[in-house]
Structure formats: C-alpha cells, structure tokens
Amino acid sequence: MKTSLFGFAIGLLLAAPALGASQTPQLRAGAAKVDITPPTNTLPSGYLGVLDPLYARALVLDDGSSRAALVTIDAGVVSEDVWERVSTEADRELKIPGTNLLITATHTHSAPRDSAERVAKGILDAIRAASAALQPAQIRLGSGQSHINVNRNIIDPETGRWWEGVNHDGPSDKTVAVMYVYSAEGAPIAVYYNYAVHAVLLGQTDLVSGDLPGATSRYIEESLEGAVAIWSEGAAGDQNPVYFQQTYDLREIRIRDYAKRGIDISNAMPPGGQGLDRSDPKVKRLMDQQKQMALSMGQMLGEEVLYVIRERLERPILQSRLFGAQKTVTCPGRKRTDSGRAGYPGSYVDADPIPIRLSLLAIGDVAIAGVNAEVFNMIAQRLKRESPLKHTMMATLTNGVAPSGYIPHDAAFGFHTFEVLSSRLKPGCAESAIVNGALDLIEQSRIALMKVAQ
C-alpha cells in the first residue's frame, strides 16, 4: 500500500502543471492533528477507560487573500460555546473569519462531554499547527462508493410499528466524497472525506473512542504517511453502520435485565451500558465483536478513500479561490408532551421557532455546505441534485448545535420513527429551508468567485 501510494504521489507531481505557473496567487495548505482525549481521572463515572484517543484534526487553506479552516473533532457535537470561542479566537489571532471556518463533530457516541475551554483549546492548537505548516499545495477531487451504511428505519415484522433496524431498501447515499490535498513535491498533506453514517458501533462499551470515524482516519493516516485524514459527517440522521447486530443483541439483554427489576425499557433508551453484566461471556463476546467491527469497517471505508485517491481523482482544481458565508434559517417549533422511543404517534404543543445555522465554504467549484444538526439523508441528496456545482457535499453537526434535534425530510414526518418523534421541528419547513438556503449561499459564492476571476 505504501509503495503504490508513493508511486501515485510521484505521478501527481509529474502529471500536474508546475504549481504557480498558471495560478496567481498560489494556494497554500497545512494540516495537523492534536490529541484531545480527556485525562482518565476526569472521565464521568459511567466511563471505564480509554479504548483509543480522540483528536482535533485541521486543514488550513490560504489563497493569498483569504484563509479558511476545515476542522473535525472526535465528539458528539460542537457545542455553541466551543463554536463561539474558536470562531472568535481564530478570527482575532489567525485571520480566519467565522464565515471561513467549518468545525464538524464526528458524532462518536463514545466521547464524554468535556469542558468547552479544553475542547476549544485543542481545536485552536490544531488550527495553529496547521497554519504554521502552510506550504504551496494543490487539490484534486474524486468520489467512490462504500456500502457500510444503511437506512435504519424499518417496519417491525412482529408489531407492524416503525422501529430501528436494517432497511436495505430505504434511502441511503453510499457516496464517499474525497478531497485530496498534496504539496508541490507530490507529498500528501491532507485527505478531507465526506460520508453519511452514525458513529455508534462502540456506544455500549463505556470506553472513550473515536468509533468508526476514528478508526477510518487512523487507517488512512497509517497508509498515507504524512497525511491528516479529516472526517466530514454527511447527512447521517437516519443512517447506521450496516453491521450493527451486536448492539441490538446487547439492547435486548438490557431490556430483559431491567424487566427483572420491574422496569419496562422496551420503548426507551437507557444510558450507556447500564444493565450489562460484563462478566457474562455472551456480553463480553458481543463487546469484543463491536471493537473488532469498528476496526474492520474503518479499514473498509479507509480502503475506499485510498482507492479514490489512486484511481478516481479528477484533474487539479485550477481556480482555488476561497469563499465563505453563513446564514440562519428559522422554522416553526414544537414541544413533545408524551414519551416513547418509536412506533406510536407523539403529541405536541407549539413552541418557539427553531434557528438552524447554515455555513458554506467554497473552494473554487467545490461547495461544502454545513448544517448545525443531524440531517436525514434525503435532504443532502436533494441538495446535491439541485446544486449547480458538480462537487457539492453536506457536512452536518457543523458550527454549533441547533435546538432542533433530528431534521427529517418532509416525507419522513409521516412515520413514527424515534428521530421524527424527538424532532422539535414542525413538518413542512426544514427540508426546503436548508436546501434553498444552501443554494443561496452557493450562488453567492459563484458570483463572488466570478468577480474575482474577471
């Protein structure tokens, strides 16, 4: 693997036009990662230790007149406090305005909430290190397919109710979008890759972990020496890992354990691994299989990213000017007045309108649209269909966290899935608000970049 990728890098150098010969000014790029694993003695009581480290990974781009950063953190969400702290300081210290900053959470369910101050410092340290590593660079785009995700909303064959499971016929975008950044000498700098799947493989183990995104990025970085592999969370609101049976089996064990104590959790989700006897050989086997599954699926997705880099990259982006923008769209809100995880209608009352932050970073004709929430896959598919740019991707859980909960597409509101029942949005607004809002920002970028080109 290392030999073939090294040969590919040399091929890039020989095939690409001389950097700087046809571009003014020259694009520069730098990347870095910083360990943000919480100290063991600060872990919440429910955590038993650390399985693998958590990171903040950053790619900084500079087109000679403006600077931008693409950041991913191994965390459940990017809190509003972290977003405000980092965006303010990055603008003040590093001349990266908030409009040119995308901070995305991998959404690992195995990362404890940490102090905003410590997380913000880790992110800023990664951006600082990436900024200090800026060098002449080039970007190429490509895409592949990975089938490790699947729609997770099904009709239970026994109850006839909507539930969580494996729905191979449900909507699910298998696209792996890859942005490869390399130096003037053809050496890898960064890989920014976008894929839609929940990072939930290791949530039962009560161990700190980057889960599937962490395993994938580590595999790419081990295989492509010198690169920082930056996960971009696609529209995964209704997408699970396709091989998830161990978690379902462990949930059933917990349900039976709680039932012995007279507690019915069959239509609820208890926290963490409570109710699991780790001395039970079956529980131990299932947890060990989960750990192996994260590594296996990380390798599978990582291999597809590497295949795209070797075989499916398009010609270098010749116009690599940067454009960033943000806007907030607002949709009617609701508050649920009953309970139950899935399968039955919910009851609601009107609530305050819900603001949703949209972000855009355009790199030439590449558009990365950010949404600060968990978005259903069909919304991103619609954006990509309607976008005037061939290379359009949606990065969710980006730049803070909306008070919306899940954001289902319009048609999904007709079903009693747990994401729909818990959503604080009324149906009929968010899908079009997000797509049309992102398209407005893309059009702004096209106009701005055309003016620069003239």
C-alpha positions as CSV (number, residue, x, y, z in Angstrom):
1,M,0.0,0.0,0.0
2,K,2.7,2.5,1.0
3,T,4.7,1.8,-2.2
4,S,1.7,2.2,-4.5
5,L,0.6,5.4,-2.9
6,F,4.1,6.8,-3.0
7,G,4.2,6.0,-6.7
8,F,0.9,7.7,-7.1
9,A,2.2,10.8,-5.4
10,I,5.2,10.9,-7.8
11,G,2.8,10.5,-10.7
12,L,0.8,13.5,-9.5
13,L,4.0,15.6,-9.4
14,L,4.9,14.6,-13.0
15,A,1.4,14.9,-14.4
16,A,0.3,18.2,-12.8
17,P,1.3,21.5,-14.3
18,A,4.0,23.4,-12.5
19,L,2.5,24.8,-9.4
20,G,2.3,28.6,-9.6
21,A,2.9,28.7,-13.4
22,S,-0.8,29.3,-14.2
23,Q,-2.2,30.4,-10.9
24,T,-1.9,33.7,-9.1
25,P,-1.8,33.7,-6.2
26,Q,-0.6,30.2,-5.2
27,L,-2.8,28.1,-3.0
28,R,-1.1,27.1,0.3
29,A,-2.3,24.3,2.7
30,G,-1.3,22.9,6.0
31,A,-2.7,20.2,8.2
32,A,-2.3,19.0,11.8
33,K,-4.0,16.9,14.5
34,V,-4.0,17.3,18.3
35,D,-4.9,14.7,20.9
36,I,-8.0,15.9,22.9
37,T,-8.6,12.8,24.9
38,P,-9.8,13.8,28.4
39,P,-7.5,12.8,31.2
40,T,-8.5,9.5,32.7
41,N,-9.1,11.0,36.2
42,T,-11.7,13.4,34.7
43,L,-13.9,10.8,32.9
44,P,-17.5,10.7,34.0
45,S,-18.4,7.8,36.4
46,G,-20.1,5.8,33.5
47,Y,-16.8,5.5,31.6
48,L,-14.5,2.6,32.3
49,G,-11.4,3.9,30.4
50,V,-10.0,4.8,27.0
51,L,-10.1,2.4,24.0
52,D,-8.5,4.8,21.5
53,P,-7.6,8.5,21.6
54,L,-9.7,11.4,20.5
55,Y,-8.4,14.1,18.1
56,A,-9.0,17.5,16.7
57,R,-7.9,17.5,13.0
58,A,-7.5,20.7,11.0
59,L,-6.8,21.7,7.4
60,V,-6.0,25.3,6.8
61,L,-6.1,26.8,3.2
62,D,-4.8,30.2,2.1
63,D,-5.4,31.6,-1.4
64,G,-3.2,34.6,-0.9
65,S,-6.1,37.0,0.0
66,S,-8.1,34.9,2.5
67,R,-7.7,32.0,4.8
68,A,-10.1,29.1,5.7
69,A,-10.1,26.1,8.0
70,L,-11.8,22.7,7.9
71,V,-11.8,21.1,11.3
72,T,-13.2,17.8,12.7
73,I,-13.3,16.9,16.4
74,D,-14.0,13.4,17.8
75,A,-17.0,14.5,19.8
76,G,-20.8,14.0,19.9
77,V,-21.5,17.6,18.9
78,V,-19.8,21.0,18.6
79,S,-21.3,23.0,21.4
80,E,-22.4,26.6,20.8
81,D,-19.8,27.6,23.5
82,V,-17.0,25.9,21.6
83,W,-18.1,27.3,18.3
84,E,-18.2,30.9,19.7
85,R,-14.8,30.6,21.4
86,V,-13.0,29.1,18.5
87,S,-14.5,31.3,15.8
88,T,-13.8,34.4,17.7
89,E,-10.2,33.5,18.5
90,A,-9.4,32.1,15.0
91,D,-10.5,35.4,13.5
92,R,-8.6,37.5,16.0
93,E,-5.3,35.5,16.1
94,L,-5.1,33.6,12.8
95,K,-7.1,35.8,10.4
96,I,-9.6,33.1,9.7
97,P,-13.1,34.6,9.9
98,G,-16.0,32.6,11.2
99,T,-17.5,32.6,7.8
100,N,-14.5,30.7,6.5
101,L,-14.5,28.1,9.4
102,L,-16.2,24.7,9.4
103,I,-15.9,22.8,12.7
104,T,-17.6,19.4,12.4
105,A,-18.2,16.7,15.0
106,T,-17.7,13.1,14.1
107,H,-20.7,12.4,16.3
108,T,-18.9,9.5,18.1
109,H,-21.2,8.2,20.8
110,S,-18.2,7.2,22.8
111,A,-16.8,10.7,23.7
112,P,-17.7,12.2,27.1
113,R,-18.7,15.8,27.2
114,D,-15.6,17.8,28.1
115,S,-15.1,21.4,29.2
116,A,-15.7,23.9,26.4
117,E,-12.4,25.6,27.3
118,R,-10.3,22.4,26.9
119,V,-12.0,21.4,23.7
120,A,-11.7,24.9,22.2
121,K,-8.0,24.9,23.1
122,G,-7.4,21.6,21.4
123,I,-9.2,22.8,18.2
124,L,-7.3,26.1,18.2
125,D,-4.0,24.3,18.8
126,A,-4.7,22.1,15.7
127,I,-5.6,25.2,13.6
128,R,-2.4,27.0,14.8
129,A,-0.2,24.0,13.9
130,A,-1.9,23.7,10.5
131,S,-1.4,27.4,9.9
132,A,2.3,27.1,10.8
133,A,2.7,24.3,8.3
134,L,1.3,26.2,5.3
135,Q,3.1,25.4,2.0
136,P,2.3,25.5,-1.7
137,A,-0.3,22.9,-2.5
138,Q,-2.8,21.6,-5.0
139,I,-6.3,20.0,-4.6
140,R,-7.9,17.2,-6.5
141,L,-11.5,15.8,-6.0
142,G,-13.0,12.4,-6.5
143,S,-15.7,10.1,-5.3
144,G,-16.3,6.4,-4.7
145,Q,-18.9,4.1,-3.1
146,S,-19.0,2.4,0.3
147,H,-21.8,0.1,1.4
148,I,-21.0,0.2,5.2
149,N,-24.0,2.4,5.9
150,V,-27.7,1.6,5.7
151,N,-31.1,3.3,6.4
152,R,-32.0,2.4,9.9
153,N,-35.8,2.9,9.9
154,I,-37.9,-0.3,9.4
155,I,-41.4,-1.7,10.0
156,D,-41.1,-4.3,12.7
157,P,-42.4,-7.6,11.2
158,E,-43.9,-8.7,14.5
159,T,-45.6,-5.5,15.7
160,G,-46.1,-3.6,12.4
161,R,-44.6,-0.5,14.0
162,W,-41.7,1.7,12.8
163,W,-38.5,0.8,14.6
164,E,-34.7,0.8,14.3
165,G,-33.1,-1.9,12.2
166,V,-31.5,-2.6,8.8
167,N,-33.5,-1.2,5.9
168,H,-31.6,-2.1,2.7
169,D,-34.4,-0.6,0.6
170,G,-34.6,2.7,2.4
171,P,-32.9,5.9,1.1
172,S,-29.1,5.8,1.7
173,D,-26.4,7.6,-0.2
174,K,-23.3,5.4,-0.5
175,T,-21.1,8.2,-1.9
176,V,-17.7,8.8,-0.4
177,A,-16.5,12.3,-1.5
178,V,-12.8,12.8,-1.3
179,M,-10.7,16.0,-1.4
180,Y,-7.0,15.2,-1.6
181,V,-4.5,17.9,-0.8
182,Y,-0.8,17.5,-1.7
183,S,2.4,19.5,-1.8
184,A,4.4,20.9,-4.7
185,E,6.6,17.8,-4.4
186,G,3.5,15.5,-4.6
187,A,3.6,14.6,-0.9
188,P,0.2,14.1,0.9
189,I,-0.9,16.9,3.2
190,A,-4.5,16.1,4.0
191,V,-7.5,14.0,3.0
192,Y,-10.9,15.5,3.6
193,Y,-13.6,12.9,3.1
194,N,-17.4,13.0,3.5
195,Y,-19.6,10.0,4.3
196,A,-23.0,9.5,5.9
197,V,-23.1,7.1,8.8
198,H,-23.7,7.2,12.6
199,A,-20.6,6.6,14.8
200,V,-22.5,4.3,17.2
201,L,-20.6,1.0,17.0
202,L,-18.9,1.3,20.4
203,G,-21.6,3.1,22.4
204,Q,-22.3,0.1,24.6
205,T,-18.7,-0.4,25.8
206,D,-18.5,2.7,28.0
207,L,-15.0,3.3,26.7
208,V,-13.7,6.5,25.2
209,S,-13.3,6.0,21.5
210,G,-13.4,7.8,18.1
211,D,-15.5,4.9,16.9
212,L,-15.8,4.3,13.2
213,P,-14.6,7.8,12.1
214,G,-11.5,7.5,14.3
215,A,-10.7,4.0,13.0
216,T,-11.1,5.2,9.4
217,S,-8.9,8.3,9.8
218,R,-6.2,6.3,11.7
219,Y,-6.1,3.7,8.9
220,I,-5.8,6.3,6.1
221,E,-3.1,8.1,8.1
222,E,-1.1,4.9,8.6
223,S,-1.4,4.0,4.9
224,L,-0.8,7.5,3.5
225,E,2.2,8.7,5.6
226,G,2.2,12.4,6.3
227,A,-1.5,13.0,5.6
228,V,-4.0,14.2,8.2
229,A,-7.3,12.4,7.4
230,I,-10.3,14.6,8.2
231,W,-13.7,13.0,8.6
232,S,-16.7,15.0,7.3
233,E,-20.0,13.8,8.7
234,G,-22.5,13.5,5.9
235,A,-26.3,13.6,6.3
236,A,-26.4,10.6,8.7
237,G,-29.6,11.4,10.7
238,D,-31.2,8.1,9.5
239,Q,-28.0,6.1,8.6
240,N,-26.5,3.4,10.8
241,P,-23.5,1.1,10.2
242,V,-24.8,-1.8,8.2
243,Y,-23.3,-4.4,10.6
244,F,-24.9,-3.4,13.9
245,Q,-26.3,-6.6,15.3
246,Q,-24.2,-6.8,18.4
247,T,-25.7,-3.5,19.6
248,Y,-29.2,-4.8,19.0
249,D,-28.4,-8.0,20.9
250,L,-26.9,-6.0,23.8
251,R,-30.1,-3.9,23.9
252,E,-32.2,-7.0,24.3
253,I,-30.1,-8.2,27.2
254,R,-30.5,-4.8,28.9
255,I,-34.3,-4.9,28.3
256,R,-34.5,-8.3,29.9
257,D,-32.3,-7.2,32.8
258,Y,-34.4,-4.2,33.5
259,A,-37.6,-6.2,33.2
260,K,-36.5,-8.5,36.1
261,R,-36.4,-5.3,38.2
262,G,-39.9,-4.4,37.1
263,I,-38.8,-1.6,34.8
264,D,-40.0,-1.6,31.1
265,I,-37.5,0.0,28.8
266,S,-38.6,-1.8,25.7
267,N,-39.7,1.5,24.1
268,A,-36.9,3.7,25.7
269,M,-33.1,4.1,25.6
270,P,-31.3,3.7,28.9
271,P,-28.0,5.5,29.2
272,G,-24.7,3.8,28.4
273,G,-24.1,0.2,29.2
274,Q,-26.2,0.1,32.4
275,G,-27.8,-3.3,33.0
276,L,-25.0,-5.2,31.3
277,D,-23.0,-7.8,33.2
278,R,-19.5,-7.7,31.8
279,S,-18.6,-11.0,33.5
280,D,-21.3,-12.7,31.3
281,P,-19.4,-14.5,28.4
282,K,-22.0,-13.5,25.9
283,V,-21.9,-9.8,26.8
284,K,-18.1,-9.9,26.7
285,R,-18.1,-11.6,23.3
286,L,-20.6,-9.1,21.9
287,M,-18.5,-6.1,23.2
288,D,-15.3,-7.6,21.8
289,Q,-17.0,-8.1,18.4
290,Q,-18.1,-4.4,18.5
291,K,-14.5,-3.3,19.0
292,Q,-13.4,-5.5,16.1
293,M,-16.3,-4.3,13.9
294,A,-15.1,-0.6,14.3
295,L,-11.7,-1.5,13.1
296,S,-13.0,-3.7,10.2
297,M,-15.4,-1.1,9.0
298,G,-12.9,1.6,9.4
299,Q,-10.5,-0.3,7.2
300,M,-13.2,-0.9,4.6
301,L,-14.1,2.8,4.4
302,G,-10.5,3.8,4.5
303,E,-9.7,1.4,1.6
304,E,-12.3,3.1,-0.5
305,V,-10.9,6.5,0.3
306,L,-7.4,5.3,-0.7
307,Y,-8.9,3.7,-3.9
308,V,-10.4,7.0,-4.9
309,I,-7.0,8.7,-4.3
310,R,-5.2,6.1,-6.5
311,E,-7.8,5.7,-9.3
312,R,-10.6,8.2,-9.3
313,L,-9.2,11.7,-8.8
314,E,-10.0,14.3,-11.4
315,R,-7.6,17.0,-12.7
316,P,-6.3,19.5,-10.2
317,I,-8.6,22.4,-9.3
318,L,-7.1,25.4,-11.2
319,Q,-9.3,28.1,-9.6
320,S,-8.9,27.6,-5.9
321,R,-10.1,30.9,-4.5
322,L,-11.9,30.6,-1.2
323,F,-15.3,31.9,-0.3
324,G,-17.1,31.5,3.0
325,A,-20.6,32.5,4.1
326,Q,-23.2,31.8,6.7
327,K,-26.9,32.4,7.3
328,T,-29.6,31.3,9.7
329,V,-32.9,29.9,8.6
330,T,-35.9,29.6,11.0
331,C,-38.7,27.0,11.1
332,P,-41.7,26.6,13.4
333,G,-41.0,24.6,16.6
334,R,-43.0,22.1,18.7
335,K,-42.6,20.5,22.1
336,R,-43.5,16.9,22.8
337,T,-45.9,16.3,25.7
338,D,-45.7,12.4,25.9
339,S,-42.9,9.8,25.7
340,G,-41.9,6.6,23.9
341,R,-39.0,6.0,21.7
342,A,-40.7,4.8,18.5
343,G,-43.7,3.1,16.9
344,Y,-46.6,5.3,18.2
345,P,-47.8,8.9,17.3
346,G,-46.5,11.7,19.5
347,S,-48.5,14.6,20.9
348,Y,-47.1,18.1,20.7
349,V,-47.8,21.8,21.5
350,D,-46.5,24.8,19.7
351,A,-43.0,26.0,20.8
352,D,-40.6,28.8,19.9
353,P,-39.2,28.9,16.3
354,I,-36.1,26.9,15.7
355,P,-33.0,28.6,14.2
356,I,-30.7,26.5,12.0
357,R,-27.2,27.7,11.2
358,L,-26.1,27.1,7.6
359,S,-22.5,27.5,6.5
360,L,-20.7,27.3,3.2
361,L,-17.0,27.0,2.3
362,A,-16.4,27.1,-1.5
363,I,-13.0,26.2,-2.8
364,G,-13.2,27.1,-6.5
365,D,-16.1,25.0,-7.8
366,V,-16.2,22.8,-4.7
367,A,-19.0,23.5,-2.2
368,I,-19.1,22.2,1.4
369,A,-22.4,23.1,2.9
370,G,-22.6,22.9,6.7
371,V,-25.7,22.4,8.9
372,N,-25.5,22.5,12.7
373,A,-27.8,19.5,13.3
374,E,-28.4,15.8,12.4
375,V,-30.0,15.8,9.0
376,F,-31.8,13.0,7.1
377,N,-30.0,11.6,4.1
378,M,-32.7,12.6,1.5
379,I,-32.1,16.3,2.3
380,A,-28.4,16.1,1.3
381,Q,-29.3,14.1,-1.8
382,R,-31.7,16.8,-2.8
383,L,-29.1,19.5,-2.3
384,K,-26.6,17.6,-4.5
385,R,-29.2,17.2,-7.2
386,E,-30.1,20.8,-7.3
387,S,-26.7,22.3,-6.8
388,P,-25.1,23.9,-9.9
389,L,-21.7,22.6,-8.8
390,K,-20.7,19.1,-9.6
391,H,-18.7,18.8,-6.3
392,T,-21.2,19.5,-3.6
393,M,-21.2,17.8,-0.2
394,M,-23.1,18.4,3.1
395,A,-21.2,18.4,6.4
396,T,-23.7,18.1,9.3
397,L,-23.2,18.7,13.0
398,T,-21.1,21.6,11.9
399,N,-20.5,25.0,13.6
400,G,-22.6,24.6,16.8
401,V,-25.7,22.7,17.6
402,A,-29.3,23.7,16.6
403,P,-32.0,23.2,19.2
404,S,-33.9,21.1,16.6
405,G,-32.9,17.6,17.4
406,Y,-33.1,15.5,14.3
407,I,-34.0,17.1,11.0
408,P,-36.1,14.6,8.9
409,H,-37.0,15.3,5.3
410,D,-40.7,16.2,4.7
411,A,-41.9,12.7,3.7
412,A,-40.3,11.2,6.8
413,F,-42.6,13.1,9.1
414,G,-45.4,10.7,8.1
415,F,-43.7,7.9,10.1
416,H,-43.3,7.3,13.9
417,T,-39.6,6.8,13.9
418,F,-37.6,7.8,17.0
419,E,-35.9,10.6,15.1
420,V,-39.2,12.1,14.0
421,L,-40.9,11.8,17.4
422,S,-38.0,13.6,19.1
423,S,-37.6,16.3,16.5
424,R,-38.5,19.8,17.8
425,L,-39.5,20.9,14.3
426,K,-42.9,21.1,12.9
427,P,-43.2,19.3,9.5
428,G,-43.1,21.1,6.2
429,C,-40.3,23.6,6.6
430,A,-36.8,22.4,7.4
431,E,-36.0,20.4,4.2
432,S,-36.7,23.3,1.8
433,A,-35.2,25.9,4.2
434,I,-31.9,24.0,4.3
435,V,-31.7,23.2,0.6
436,N,-32.8,26.6,-0.6
437,G,-30.6,28.4,2.0
438,A,-27.6,26.4,1.0
439,L,-28.3,27.0,-2.7
440,D,-28.4,30.8,-2.0
441,L,-25.0,30.6,-0.4
442,I,-23.6,28.6,-3.3
443,E,-25.0,31.2,-5.7
444,Q,-23.3,33.9,-3.6
445,S,-20.0,32.0,-3.9
446,R,-20.4,31.7,-7.7
447,I,-21.0,35.4,-8.1
448,A,-18.1,36.3,-5.8
449,L,-15.6,34.0,-7.5
450,M,-16.7,35.1,-11.0
451,K,-15.9,38.7,-10.0
452,V,-12.5,37.7,-8.7
453,A,-11.8,35.8,-12.0
454,Q,-12.7,39.0,-14.0
